[in-house]
């Protein structure tokens, strides 16, 4: 019993260290800046000017807003965009392409804190864009090319600037965004504690050795050590935040290198896991209808991303 309590307490200390000294400051600053840029219309301006380009890949203008929110806020931030798309007559084909893109790209609440332990941010962002657009194009032009998924009506997908905060000063907007970042970091603490507890329990009971026996040969093909099984299994069971907690812990112990982290990043830093998919699909009924096709498209996008990271690193 004493051993179990020690595991719980040690998991709590590790999770709090990650949440308070890595996740909290980064997310407060990022959310504050994004809140200001959104209120001033800069995000809408960028999305509307890039819309003609992304239509080639089967993406409506609104999808760019979802992309920016994912890359610079968190994995759940695009949910509001999906709600709008589901209500304004956007076709299932476009929704499927957008969902595939979102499931392929990296989420800000994981990538920015992990920069502190050596994650290569420019490569992650570049591979996210290439992989996300590849997933969207494959989904739109191949997987979702069905007669009953075509446009219900013509929708230009124009993104409008947020008007709800137009009467607030820049300081107020920064403060509001900072508070959202604080909530995000605090809300991550329970998942971090549970994930680190789970991983420690798997290691202590020997279950992780079974996972390692099955997956280690596959990982060796791409030059990853056996210890990488631990964060990868955690990611698909408990989500990106839990993955981040395990990775930081392993790197602090010296069991993983910066190269290992960057090689696996293209495959695993994305919302395509049990937690991420469940949260995103809750935004609208139409998302659940196209989920299977979108996930298939996202798998292609992740393969593209993974190859970029393996070649680069």
Phi, psi and omega per residue, in radians:
X1 nan -0.709 3.132
X2 -1.082 -0.640 3.126
X3 -1.126 -0.707 3.120
X4 -1.112 -0.765 3.139
X5 -1.102 -0.704 3.113
X6 -1.096 -0.672 3.096
X7 -1.095 -0.778 -3.134
X8 -1.102 -0.806 -3.117
X9 -1.133 -0.731 3.129
X10 -1.154 -0.659 3.083
X11 -1.109 -0.715 3.118
X12 -1.105 -0.752 3.123
X13 -1.106 -0.760 3.135
X14 -1.118 -0.770 -3.125
X15 -1.120 -0.749 3.134
X16 -1.146 -0.670 3.106
X17 -1.064 -0.766 3.126
X18 -1.171 -0.807 -3.059
X19 -1.184 -0.776 -3.019
X20 -1.447 -0.576 -3.028
X21 -1.869 -0.148 3.089
X22 -2.120 -1.015 -3.053
X23 -1.213 -0.813 -3.032
X24 -1.028 -0.991 -3.100
X25 -1.081 -0.671 -3.115
X26 -1.192 -0.787 -3.099
X27 -1.228 -0.597 3.089
X28 -1.078 -0.832 -3.130
X29 -1.172 -0.793 -3.118
X30 -1.100 -0.794 -3.130
X31 -1.163 -0.639 3.111
X32 -1.093 -0.816 3.132
X33 -1.131 -0.743 -3.133
X34 -1.143 -0.651 3.107
X35 -1.088 -0.735 3.138
X36 -1.168 -0.807 -3.126
X37 -1.127 -0.645 3.122
X38 -1.178 -0.779 -3.114
X39 -1.147 -0.583 -3.131
X40 -1.451 -0.039 3.044
X41 1.531 0.078 -3.086
X42 -1.189 -0.712 3.128
X43 -1.102 -0.740 3.119
X44 -1.114 -0.687 -3.139
X45 -1.098 -0.791 3.132
X46 -1.097 -0.797 -3.119
X47 -1.073 -0.764 -3.094
X48 -1.206 -0.590 -3.125
X49 -1.370 -0.409 3.114
X50 -1.649 -0.133 -3.080
X51 -0.962 -0.775 -3.141
X52 -1.031 -0.584 -3.138
X53 -1.214 -0.792 -3.045
X54 -1.323 -0.266 3.095
X55 -1.090 -0.451 3.079
X56 -1.025 -0.576 -3.093
X57 -1.628 0.159 3.120
X58 1.439 0.390 -3.105
X59 -1.912 2.322 3.038
X60 -1.359 2.945 -3.123
X61 -1.010 -0.646 -3.133
X62 -1.070 -0.462 -3.111
X63 -1.111 -0.508 3.111
X64 -1.160 -0.613 3.083
X65 -1.122 -0.737 3.089
X66 -1.084 -0.706 3.134
X67 -1.077 -0.842 -3.115
X68 -1.119 -0.709 3.134
X69 -1.132 -0.683 3.132
X70 -1.152 -0.816 -3.059
X71 -1.263 -0.443 -3.026
X72 -2.181 0.043 3.083
X73 -2.193 -1.403 3.119
X74 -2.922 3.010 -3.074
X75 -1.186 -0.432 -3.128
X76 -1.546 -0.195 -3.083
X77 -1.070 -0.590 3.125
X78 -1.216 -0.099 -3.074
X79 -1.034 -0.694 3.135
X80 -1.090 -0.644 3.109
X81 -1.144 -0.710 3.114
X82 -1.120 -0.627 3.098
X83 -1.080 -0.767 3.125
X84 -1.117 -0.782 -3.126
X85 -1.089 -0.642 -3.133
X86 -1.209 -0.466 -3.065
X87 -1.666 -0.413 -3.001
X88 -1.663 0.194 3.073
X89 1.580 0.152 3.070
X90 -1.053 2.363 -3.058
X91 -1.166 2.715 3.075
X92 -1.057 -0.557 3.133
X93 -1.108 -0.780 3.108
X94 -1.205 -0.677 3.126
X95 -1.117 -0.732 3.116
X96 -1.077 -0.752 3.130
X97 -1.114 -0.730 3.132
X98 -1.150 -0.730 3.122
X99 -1.121 -0.719 3.095
X100 -1.052 -0.729 3.113
X101 -1.078 -0.827 -3.105
X102 -1.098 -0.713 -3.125
X103 -1.229 -0.293 -3.119
X104 -1.590 -0.596 -3.002
X105 -1.437 2.842 -3.111
X106 -1.482 2.536 -3.109
X107 -1.662 2.469 -3.040
X108 -1.086 -0.622 -3.078
X109 -1.184 -0.133 3.055
X110 -1.910 -0.803 -3.001
X111 -1.222 -0.710 -3.073
X112 -1.196 -0.769 3.043
X113 -1.082 -0.572 -3.080
X114 -1.370 -0.192 3.015
X115 -1.054 -0.537 -3.117
X116 -1.165 -0.318 3.116
X117 -1.912 0.207 3.003
X118 1.993 0.054 3.105
X119 -1.125 2.309 -3.109
X120 -1.439 1.744 -3.035
X121 -1.092 -0.828 3.141
X122 -1.010 -0.743 -3.136
X123 -1.161 -0.699 3.124
X124 -1.086 -0.758 -3.137
X125 -1.179 -0.728 3.130
X126 -1.124 -0.804 -3.141
X127 -1.162 -0.562 3.080
X128 -1.089 -0.800 -3.132
X129 -1.124 -0.839 -3.117
X130 -1.130 -0.825 -3.141
X131 -1.144 -0.730 3.141
X132 -1.119 -0.757 3.113
X133 -1.192 -0.624 3.089
X134 -1.117 -0.765 3.128
X135 -1.106 -0.744 -3.137
X136 -1.118 -0.804 -3.113
X137 -1.113 -0.764 3.139
X138 -1.122 -0.715 3.133
X139 -1.155 -0.832 -3.059
X140 -1.192 -0.838 -3.002
X141 -1.497 -0.347 -3.078
X142 -2.078 -1.108 -2.994
X143 -1.239 -0.654 -3.049
X144 -1.807 0.300 -3.114
X145 -1.417 1.278 -3.101
X146 -2.144 2.566 -3.095
X147 -1.085 -0.665 -3.092
X148 -1.432 0.021 3.104
X149 -1.885 0.181 -3.113
X150 -1.327 3.089 -3.090
X151 -1.025 2.287 3.038
X152 -1.319 -0.594 3.062
X153 -2.794 2.932 -3.119
X154 -1.310 2.108 3.130
X155 -2.196 2.151 -3.078
X156 -1.426 -0.261 3.089
X157 1.206 0.394 -3.138
X158 -1.170 2.349 3.129
X159 -1.676 2.235 3.119
X160 -1.723 2.526 3.112
X161 -1.154 2.578 3.122
X162 -1.182 2.256 -3.107
X163 -1.826 -0.241 -3.046
X164 -1.146 -0.431 -3.094
X165 -1.931 0.250 -3.028
X166 -1.143 -0.399 -3.108
X167 -1.614 0.059 -3.135
X168 -1.653 2.593 3.097
X169 -1.338 2.927 3.138
X170 -1.061 -0.676 3.134
X171 -1.111 -0.728 3.116
X172 -1.122 -0.714 3.128
X173 -1.124 -0.747 3.112
X174 -1.097 -0.702 3.128
X175 -1.135 -0.735 3.115
X176 -1.080 -0.794 3.119
X177 -1.113 -0.690 3.104
X178 -1.080 -0.670 3.108
X179 -1.166 -0.644 3.077
X180 -1.119 -0.704 3.086
X181 -1.110 -0.678 3.095
X182 -1.073 -0.797 3.127
X183 -1.076 -0.705 -3.133
X184 -1.086 -0.768 -3.130
X185 -1.180 -0.766 -3.137
X186 -1.135 -0.721 -3.137
X187 -1.142 -0.369 -3.133
X188 -1.377 -0.303 -3.042
X189 -1.056 -0.859 3.134
X190 -0.996 -0.756 -3.137
X191 -1.137 -0.670 3.109
X192 -1.099 -0.792 -3.139
X193 -1.084 -0.835 -3.120
X194 -1.100 -0.708 -3.120
X195 -1.132 -0.790 -3.126
X196 -1.176 -0.634 3.047
X197 -1.080 -0.800 -3.126
X198 -1.055 -0.819 -3.110
X199 -1.110 -0.741 3.115
X200 -1.105 -0.708 3.120
X201 -1.122 -0.742 3.106
X202 -1.077 -0.664 -3.136
X203 -1.217 -0.750 -3.092
X204 -1.200 -0.609 -3.098
X205 -1.462 -0.175 -3.137
X206 1.561 -0.013 -3.137
X207 -1.125 -0.574 -3.124
X208 -1.164 -0.481 3.096
X209 -1.128 -0.596 3.100
X210 -1.172 -0.800 3.082
X211 -1.038 -0.733 -3.121
X212 -1.115 -0.700 -3.141
X213 -1.069 -0.675 -3.102
X214 -1.365 -0.746 -2.977
X215 -1.659 -0.397 -3.075
X216 -0.962 -0.754 3.113
X217 -1.050 -0.640 3.112
X218 -1.186 -0.734 -3.134
X219 -1.155 -0.606 -3.136
X220 -1.120 -0.470 3.122
X221 -1.131 -0.486 -3.141
X222 -1.896 0.261 3.027
X223 1.342 0.450 3.129
X224 -1.810 2.500 -3.137
X225 -1.283 2.875 -3.117
X226 -1.086 -0.546 -3.112
X227 -1.137 -0.312 3.121
X228 -1.170 -0.290 3.098
X229 -1.027 -0.677 -3.071
X230 -1.006 -1.017 3.131
X231 -1.161 -0.559 -3.120
X232 -1.166 -0.798 3.094
X233 -1.094 -0.739 3.118
X234 -1.044 -0.738 -3.114
X235 -1.017 -0.837 -3.058
X236 -1.333 -0.344 3.087
X237 -1.549 -0.806 -2.956
X238 -2.033 -0.074 3.045
X239 1.764 3.091 -3.036
X240 -1.161 -0.666 3.139
X241 -1.116 -0.743 3.100
X242 -1.122 -0.707 3.078
X243 -1.007 -0.786 3.139
X244 -1.048 -0.770 -3.138
X245 -1.061 -0.752 -3.135
X246 -1.193 -0.731 3.141
X247 -1.067 -0.840 -3.125
X248 -1.058 -0.736 3.130
X249 -1.088 -0.800 -3.136
X250 -1.143 -0.665 -3.134
X251 -1.241 -0.620 3.075
X252 -1.135 -0.509 3.102
X253 -1.469 -0.125 3.130
X254 1.414 0.250 -3.113
X255 -1.497 -0.345 3.078
X256 -2.185 2.564 3.112
X257 -1.800 2.948 3.094
X258 -1.083 -0.670 3.106
X259 -1.088 -0.759 3.105
X260 -1.017 -0.793 -3.135
X261 -1.041 -0.831 -3.083
X262 -1.250 -0.496 3.101
X263 -1.229 -0.664 -3.121
X264 -1.482 -0.266 -3.027
X265 -1.011 -0.679 -3.099
X266 -1.124 -0.472 -3.118
X267 -1.569 -0.551 -2.903
X268 -2.059 -0.265 3.133
X269 -1.577 1.563 -3.106
X270 -2.923 2.928 -3.133
X271 -1.484 0.146 -3.079
X272 -1.426 1.359 3.064
X273 -2.639 3.096 -3.057
X274 -1.024 -0.812 -3.108
X275 -1.183 -0.879 -3.076
X276 -1.066 -0.824 -3.128
X277 -1.128 -0.722 -3.135
X278 -1.072 -0.757 -3.126
X279 -1.168 -0.811 -3.082
X280 -1.172 -0.731 -3.109
X281 -1.170 -0.330 3.121
X282 -1.233 -0.200 -3.075
X283 -1.205 -0.625 -3.067
X284 -2.792 2.601 3.134
X285 -1.076 -0.649 -3.103
X286 -1.095 -0.522 3.121
X287 -1.124 -0.707 3.130
X288 -1.153 -0.538 -3.131
X289 -1.194 -0.619 -3.083
X290 -1.784 0.081 -3.002
X291 -1.022 -0.777 -3.085
X292 -1.043 -0.810 3.135
X293 -1.141 -0.744 -3.120
X294 -1.115 -0.702 3.127
X295 -1.139 -0.684 3.084
X296 -1.082 -0.744 3.089
X297 -1.133 -0.676 3.137
X298 -1.125 -0.594 3.116
X299 -1.081 -0.674 3.065
X300 -1.136 -0.772 3.124
X301 -1.047 -0.692 3.124
X302 -1.197 -0.590 3.062
X303 -1.102 -0.760 3.109
X304 -1.078 -0.820 3.130
X305 -1.059 -0.791 -3.115
X306 -1.064 -0.715 3.122
X307 -1.125 -0.663 3.107
X308 -1.046 -0.787 -3.109
X309 -1.210 -0.663 3.132
X310 -1.162 -0.685 3.121
X311 -1.224 -0.730 -3.070
X312 -1.199 -0.695 -3.048
X313 -1.912 nan nan
